[in-house]
Amino acid sequence: MSLNLDSAKTPIQSEGQTLRRRRSNADGPRVLVAEDHEDTRVMLRLILERSGCRVYEAADGLEAVEAAERERPDLILMDGSLPRLDGLGA
């Protein structure tokens, strides 16, 4: 799997544009982002969605396990120290 990441100079899209982009990512790689810091999760989601990925989010290790079982992602980006269940345990 390869991701083409645009440079940070590209402007952030408005909410309406983002929703359209999400729909067009239906065939993209599925990525689960497991991160307890919301700002980091949002940043990763924006980068990945703009690269054509479908992104699922989890704020702790238990949510990550449930999301992974439900969504069957192609890639999991997981923080090592998450609440309720750390990244290693998940």
N, C-alpha and C positions, 0 to 999 in steps of 0.2 A: 504494500500500500504506500502511495506517496501523496503528500499534501503540498500544494503550491500555496505558500503563504505570501500574501500581498504585503508590501511595505507599510509601515505605520503612518506614512504620509497620506494614505487614502482616508478621506473623511468618513466619520461614523454615519451610518444610515439613520434616517428617521424611523420611528416605530412602524409606519405603514410599509416602508421599503423592507424593513427587517422581516415582517410577517410574510411578504411575498417571497423573500429569499428563503425563508424556512420551508415554505411549501415546495420550492424548486429543489431542495436538498433531499427529496424523498428517496432518491437512488444512491445518495452519498454514503460514505462509511459511517457506521454507528459508533459514536464515542461516548463513553460514560466518564464524567468528570466528578470525582469524589474529593471534595475539599470543604473544610468547615469554615473557611473565610469567604464570605459572600463576594467581596470585591474581586478576589482571585478567581472564583467560579465564574463570575460575570465576564471578566476579561478573557478567560479561556474560551467560554462559550462564544463570545463575539468573534474571536480569531478563528475558531474552528468552523462556525457557521458560515463565515465569509469565505472559507476555503472549501465549502461544499459539503461539510459534515452534518449529520444529524446528531444533535447533542442531547444527552440525558444528564441530569444533575443529581447528586446526593450530598447531603450536608454531614453525614456521619457514616461510620462503617457498616452499621446494620442496614441503613437505607441503600448503601452501595451494593451489598449482597443481594437485597431484594430487587433492586433495579437491574443488576447483572443477570439474575435468573429470569426476570420478566422480559427484558429488552434484548438479551443476547448480543451485547456490543462487540464490534470488531476490535476495539481498543479500549482499555481502561486506564485513565490517568488518575492515580490515587495518591493522596497525601499519606505519609507514613504514620502520622500521629493524629488520628481522628477520634472524636468523642464516641462513646458507647462501644466501639470495637475498632482497634487501630488498623491501619492499612495492612500490616502483616497478617493479623488475625482474619481479616476479611478475605 
